[in-house]
Amino acid sequence: MKKENAYIPRLFDEVLAFALQSKGAVIVEGPKWCGKSTTSARHAKAIIDLMPLSTRQQYIDFAKMAPHEFLADEKHPLLIDEWQHVYFIWDQIKWEVDQSHEFGQFILTGSVTDKSIMDEATETGESKHTGNGRIVRKRMRPMSLFESGDGDGGVSLSGIMKGVFQPCRSAKSVKDYAFYICRGGWPLSLCENREVALQQAIDFYEVLCSDDIFSIKTIPLRKDEEKARQLVRSYARNVSIAANDRTLIEDCMGGSNSFDEATFAKYMLALKYLYVVEELPAWNPNLRSKTAIRTKPTRHFVDPSIGAAALGVSPEGLFRDVTTFGLLFESLAIRDLRVYGDYLGARLYKYRDSKNREADAVMQFKDGSWALFEMKLGDSEDIEDGAKKMLDIAKDIDVQKTGKPAFLMVVTKGPLAYRRPDGVYVAPLSCLRP
């Protein structure tokens, strides 16, 4: 657990440091409360903080009146925290980067996607430039188990790719994983008091449904908290599932307010713009057979604790619904693998085909190689099933066109990390690191 006011190093620190060495400006995007401002401030030499209401309007007026002077500072990188409040300076930032030809000039942070910000700028005629080639976007997420200190990192994904693996043990129990799901990876939740830790995700969910969903200017929504709660709960019931929009809409019909497709689309767009939901896209490899690939994305929250909070489930309550426990455990693993993939420069996907073969996650590396993952909350039979499915999938993939598999892994809640005789790795989630 973290000490008061102590900074916990993030894998994103290295991601951001390299981005500043290679681009003029970096947008750090991600959900609120995940640590964007705190981490970015450690890489900045000057800061404009637009969060305090007491000075925000003064900064906004200054930026409108004199955008060049607003950005002028001898110390770089200059961090503009919550930059969406001065979205109209986008073109000025692009111009400053173009003129100086220097890397690492600006860091921009915000909890609303720049797509929403650019939509607003375009509507007002204040921006038409994307900043491509000059400004890079980097996604920050809640903390993985390795970052939060809840995992020991005994199994390195990059190490396995290099042929380095050492069997190891995990001291974590299934009760620990139930707690990690409900607590989430929010920096504020890493405290000694269990109830305070669990409250952070609940508060995130409450503010999301009461205010945040309705805060995006380019998505006109009449404030209806009950509607918001219906939708987020429905999404939570379908987490780790490739559920279509109609399934979610029909799942909401039991409430007092029903959704039409247009309203549902607006709510979903708001959740995406706030980085609350992050669907896992389908992987479409070249197959030797004529098997069809299913391309529907899989539903996930950026952190499984949002789903647990929406369902009103406690760590103890997860044991009364093993199906939900398993789906949220899968989502917990997806969160961590996304963090590790970002660090490794890899992308994460889901595989499913018309034969109903699936791999819960596919990590595609920069060199074209790939790894398959199956998440299993059960014991030996589930591990055996996951390994066989991945081996079957791997045999059908045309490695001449898609690239060779780096490894296959079953991620578990069990105590042992080892390599099976068939070559499939088995590893507790708490043992993983990039």
C-alpha positions in Angstrom: 0.0 0.0 0.0 1.2 3.5 -0.8 2.4 5.9 1.8 0.6 9.3 2.1 1.7 11.6 -0.8 4.2 9.0 -2.1 4.3 8.7 -5.9 4.1 5.2 -7.2 6.1 4.9 -10.4 4.0 3.9 -13.5 4.9 2.0 -16.6 3.5 5.0 -18.4 6.4 7.1 -17.1 8.7 5.5 -19.7 6.0 5.7 -22.4 5.6 9.4 -21.8 9.3 10.1 -21.5 10.0 8.5 -24.9 7.0 10.3 -26.5 8.5 13.6 -25.4 11.8 12.7 -27.0 10.2 12.1 -30.3 7.3 14.6 -30.7 6.7 18.2 -30.2 3.6 17.7 -28.0 2.0 14.8 -26.2 -1.7 14.5 -25.4 -2.1 12.2 -22.3 -5.6 10.8 -22.5 -7.5 8.5 -20.2 -10.3 8.4 -17.6 -10.3 10.8 -14.7 -8.6 9.7 -11.4 -6.1 7.4 -13.2 -3.2 9.6 -12.4 -2.6 11.6 -15.6 -2.0 14.9 -14.0 0.3 13.5 -11.2 2.4 11.5 -13.7 2.6 14.3 -16.3 3.6 16.8 -13.7 6.7 14.8 -13.0 7.8 15.1 -16.6 7.0 18.8 -16.9 9.2 21.8 -16.1 6.3 24.3 -16.1 2.6 23.8 -15.4 -0.6 25.7 -16.3 -3.3 24.1 -14.1 -6.9 24.8 -15.4 -8.6 22.8 -12.7 -9.0 25.5 -9.9 -12.1 27.5 -10.5 -10.6 30.5 -8.9 -8.1 31.1 -11.7 -9.5 29.1 -14.6 -11.5 32.0 -16.3 -8.4 34.2 -16.1 -6.4 31.7 -17.9 -9.1 31.2 -20.5 -9.4 34.9 -21.1 -5.6 35.2 -21.4 -5.4 32.3 -23.8 -8.1 33.9 -26.0 -6.5 37.3 -26.0 -2.8 36.3 -26.4 -2.4 32.6 -27.3 1.3 32.9 -28.1 2.0 34.5 -24.7 -0.2 31.9 -23.0 2.1 29.2 -24.3 5.3 31.1 -24.0 7.6 29.7 -21.3 11.3 29.3 -21.2 10.9 25.9 -19.5 9.7 22.9 -21.4 7.8 20.6 -21.4 4.9 22.9 -20.5 2.0 21.0 -19.0 -1.5 22.3 -19.7 -3.6 20.3 -17.3 -7.3 19.9 -18.2 -6.6 21.6 -21.5 -10.1 21.1 -22.9 -11.0 24.4 -21.2 -8.7 26.2 -23.7 -9.4 23.9 -26.7 -9.3 26.9 -29.0 -5.5 27.1 -28.7 -5.0 23.8 -30.6 -3.9 25.5 -33.8 -1.6 27.7 -31.8 0.1 24.7 -30.2 0.5 23.1 -33.7 2.0 26.4 -34.9 4.5 26.6 -32.0 5.6 23.1 -32.6 6.1 23.8 -36.3 8.0 26.9 -35.7 10.5 25.6 -33.2 11.0 22.1 -34.7 11.8 21.0 -31.1 10.6 17.9 -29.3 9.0 17.8 -25.9 7.4 21.3 -25.9 4.0 20.6 -24.5 2.0 18.0 -22.5 -1.7 18.2 -22.7 -3.9 16.3 -20.2 -7.7 15.9 -20.0 -10.4 13.4 -19.2 -12.5 14.0 -22.3 -11.3 12.6 -25.6 -9.7 15.1 -28.0 -12.3 14.0 -30.6 -14.9 15.7 -28.5 -12.7 18.8 -28.1 -12.0 18.9 -31.8 -15.7 18.5 -32.6 -16.3 21.6 -30.5 -13.5 23.5 -32.1 -14.7 22.6 -35.6 -18.3 23.6 -34.7 -17.1 27.0 -33.6 -14.7 27.4 -36.6 -11.7 27.6 -34.3 -9.7 24.6 -35.6 -9.3 22.5 -38.7 -5.9 20.9 -38.1 -5.4 17.5 -36.6 -1.8 17.9 -35.5 -0.8 14.6 -37.1 2.9 14.1 -37.3 3.5 16.8 -34.7 1.4 15.8 -31.8 1.1 12.2 -30.4 -1.7 10.8 -28.2 -0.8 8.3 -25.4 -3.4 6.5 -23.4 -3.1 6.2 -19.7 -5.1 3.7 -17.7 -5.7 2.8 -14.1 -2.9 0.8 -12.5 -2.1 -2.8 -13.3 -1.5 -5.2 -10.4 2.3 -5.0 -11.1 2.2 -1.2 -10.8 0.1 -1.2 -7.6 2.4 -3.6 -5.9 -0.2 -6.4 -5.8 1.8 -8.4 -8.2 5.4 -9.5 -8.0 6.1 -9.6 -11.8 7.8 -13.0 -11.7 6.6 -13.7 -15.3 7.9 -11.2 -18.0 6.0 -11.2 -21.3 9.0 -9.7 -23.1 11.2 -12.2 -21.3 9.1 -15.1 -22.7 9.5 -13.7 -26.2 13.3 -13.9 -25.7 13.1 -17.4 -24.4 13.5 -16.4 -20.8 11.1 -18.0 -18.3 11.4 -19.2 -14.7 8.6 -21.1 -12.9 7.4 -19.2 -9.9 4.6 -19.0 -7.3 2.0 -16.5 -6.4 0.7 -16.0 -2.8 -2.5 -14.4 -4.0 -5.8 -16.2 -3.5 -9.1 -16.0 -5.3 -10.3 -13.7 -2.5 -7.5 -11.3 -3.4 -8.7 -11.1 -7.0 -12.3 -10.5 -5.9 -11.0 -7.5 -4.0 -8.8 -6.2 -6.8 -11.8 -6.4 -9.2 -14.0 -4.2 -6.9 -11.2 -1.9 -5.8 -9.8 -1.3 -9.2 -6.5 0.3 -10.2 -7.3 3.9 -9.1 -4.3 5.5 -7.3 -6.5 6.9 -4.6 -7.6 3.3 -3.7 -4.2 2.2 -2.7 -4.6 2.9 1.0 -4.6 0.9 4.2 -8.3 1.2 4.8 -10.2 -1.5 2.9 -13.6 0.3 2.9 -12.0 3.6 1.8 -10.2 1.7 -1.0 -13.5 0.1 -2.2 -15.3 3.4 -2.1 -13.2 5.0 -4.8 -14.8 3.0 -7.6 -18.3 3.5 -6.2 -17.7 7.3 -6.1 -16.4 7.2 -9.7 -19.6 5.4 -10.8 -21.9 7.8 -8.9 -20.3 10.9 -10.4 -20.2 9.4 -13.8 -24.0 8.8 -13.8 -25.0 12.0 -12.0 -22.7 14.5 -13.9 -20.0 13.3 -16.2 -22.1 11.7 -18.9 -24.0 14.9 -19.3 -21.0 17.2 -19.3 -19.9 16.9 -23.0 -21.1 19.9 -24.9 -21.1 18.2 -28.3 -23.4 15.4 -27.1 -26.7 16.9 -26.2 -28.3 14.7 -23.5 -31.2 15.7 -21.2 -30.0 14.9 -17.7 -31.6 11.6 -16.6 -29.5 9.8 -13.9 -31.7 6.8 -13.9 -31.2 6.3 -17.7 -27.5 6.6 -17.2 -27.5 4.0 -14.4 -29.6 1.6 -16.5 -27.1 1.8 -19.3 -24.0 1.4 -17.2 -25.5 -1.5 -15.3 -26.5 -3.2 -18.6 -23.0 -2.7 -19.9 -21.7 -4.2 -16.7 -23.9 -7.3 -17.2 -22.4 -7.8 -20.6 -18.7 -7.1 -19.8 -16.3 -9.5 -21.6 -19.0 -10.4 -24.0 -19.4 -9.4 -27.7 -22.9 -8.1 -27.1 -24.5 -6.0 -29.8 -26.3 -2.7 -29.2 -29.7 -4.2 -29.4 -28.9 -6.6 -26.5 -27.9 -3.7 -24.3 -31.0 -1.7 -25.3 -33.3 -4.6 -24.6 -31.6 -5.2 -21.3 -32.5 -1.7 -20.3 -36.2 -2.2 -21.0 -36.9 -3.3 -17.5 -36.4 0.2 -16.1 -38.9 3.0 -16.0 -37.1 4.7 -19.0 -36.5 2.9 -22.2 -33.9 3.7 -24.8 -34.4 4.4 -28.5 -31.4 3.7 -30.7 -30.5 7.4 -31.2 -30.4 8.1 -27.4 -28.5 4.9 -26.7 -25.9 5.9 -29.3 -25.4 9.3 -27.6 -25.0 7.7 -24.2 -22.5 5.2 -25.5 -20.5 7.9 -27.3 -20.4 9.9 -24.1 -18.9 6.9 -22.2 -16.3 6.4 -24.9 -15.4 10.1 -24.9 -14.9 9.9 -21.2 -12.7 6.8 -21.6 -15.0 4.8 -19.3 -15.6 2.0 -21.8 -13.0 0.6 -24.1 -14.1 -2.1 -26.4 -11.7 -4.8 -27.4 -11.6 -5.0 -31.2 -11.6 -8.3 -33.1 -8.3 -9.8 -34.5 -8.5 -10.7 -38.1 -5.6 -13.0 -38.9 -5.0 -14.9 -42.1 -6.3 -18.5 -41.7 -5.4 -21.6 -43.6 -9.1 -22.7 -43.5 -12.2 -20.9 -44.8 -13.4 -20.4 -41.3 -15.1 -17.0 -40.9 -13.8 -14.5 -38.3 -16.4 -12.8 -36.1 -15.6 -9.1 -36.0 -17.9 -7.8 -33.3 -15.8 -6.0 -30.5 -16.0 -7.2 -26.9 -17.3 -5.0 -24.2 -15.0 -3.8 -21.5 -14.7 -1.0 -19.0 -11.4 0.7 -18.7 -11.3 -0.8 -15.2 -13.5 -3.7 -14.0 -14.3 -1.9 -10.7 -16.7 0.4 -12.6 -18.7 -2.7 -13.6 -18.6 -4.0 -10.0 -19.8 -0.7 -8.7 -22.6 -0.5 -11.3 -23.8 -3.9 -10.3 -23.6 -3.1 -6.6 -21.4 -6.1 -5.9 -18.8 -6.5 -3.2 -15.8 -8.8 -3.2 -17.8 -11.2 -1.1 -20.8 -10.9 -3.4 -18.8 -12.1 -6.4 -18.7 -15.6 -4.9 -22.5 -15.7 -5.1 -22.3 -15.2 -8.9 -19.4 -17.2 -10.3 -20.3 -16.3 -13.9 -20.1 -12.6 -13.2 -16.9 -13.2 -11.2 -15.3 -14.9 -14.2 -16.3 -12.2 -16.7 -14.9 -9.5 -14.4 -11.7 -11.5 -13.8 -11.3 -11.6 -17.6 -11.8 -7.8 -17.7 -9.2 -7.3 -14.9 -6.7 -9.3 -17.0 -7.6 -7.3 -20.1 -6.9 -4.1 -18.2 -3.5 -5.3 -17.1 -2.6 -6.7 -20.5 -3.5 -3.4 -22.1 -1.1 -1.6 -19.8 1.7 -4.0 -20.5 0.9 -3.9 -24.2 1.2 -0.1 -24.3 4.6 -0.4 -22.6 5.8 -3.0 -25.1 4.3 -1.1 -28.1 1.8 -3.9 -28.7 -1.9 -3.9 -29.4 -4.6 -6.0 -27.8 -7.4 -7.8 -29.7 -10.0 -10.5 -29.2 -10.2 -13.6 -31.4 -13.4 -15.5 -32.2 -14.5 -17.4 -35.3 -17.5 -19.1 -36.7 -16.5 -22.4 -35.1 -16.9 -20.7 -31.7 -13.2 -21.0 -31.1 -12.0 -18.0 -29.2 -9.0 -16.5 -27.3 -9.9 -13.9 -24.7 -7.0 -11.7 -25.8 -4.5 -11.5 -28.7 -1.4 -9.3 -28.2 0.1 -8.2 -31.5 3.7 -7.1 -31.3 5.6 -4.6 -33.4 7.6 -7.3 -35.2 4.4 -9.0 -36.4 4.4 -11.8 -33.9 1.5 -12.5 -31.6 0.5 -14.2 -28.4 -2.8 -15.7 -27.4 -4.3 -15.5 -23.9 -7.1 -17.3 -22.2 -8.3 -16.1 -18.8 -9.5 -18.9 -16.4 -10.9 -18.5 -13.0 -11.3 -22.2 -12.6 -8.8 -25.0 -11.9 -7.1 -27.8 -13.9 -10.0 -28.6 -16.2 -10.5 -25.0 -17.2 -6.7 -24.6 -17.8 -6.7 -27.7 -20.0 -9.7 -26.4 -22.0 -8.1 -23.0 -22.5 -4.8 -24.5 -23.6 -6.5 -26.9 -26.2 -8.5 -24.1 -27.7 -5.5 -21.9 -28.2 -3.4 -24.7 -29.7 -6.3 -25.4 -32.1 -6.5 -21.8 -33.1 -2.8 -21.5 -33.6 -2.7 -24.5 -35.9 -5.2 -22.8 -38.2 -3.3 -19.4 -38.5 -1.2 -18.9 -41.6 2.1 -17.9 -40.0 3.6 -17.1 -43.4 1.1 -14.2 -43.7 0.3 -13.3 -40.1 3.6 -14.0 -38.4 4.7 -16.6 -35.9 3.2 -17.0 -32.4 5.4 -15.6 -29.6 3.7 -17.8 -27.1 0.3 -19.1 -25.8 -0.7 -18.4 -22.2 -3.5 -19.3 -19.8 -3.9 -16.6 -17.2 -5.3 -17.9 -13.9 -6.0 -17.1 -10.3 -3.9 -20.2 -9.2 -0.7 -20.2 -7.4 1.8 -21.6 -10.0 3.5 -20.2 -13.1 4.9 -23.0 -15.3 5.2 -24.2 -18.9 3.2 -27.2 -20.0 4.6 -30.1 -22.0 2.7 -28.8 -25.1 4.4 -25.4 -24.8 1.5 -23.4 -23.4 2.4 -21.2 -20.4 0.2 -21.0 -17.3 0.6 -17.9 -15.1 -1.2 -16.3 -12.3 -2.4 -12.8 -13.2 -0.5 -11.3 -10.3 2.8 -12.7 -11.6 2.6 -10.9 -15.0 4.7 -7.8 -16.0 5.8 -6.5 -19.4 
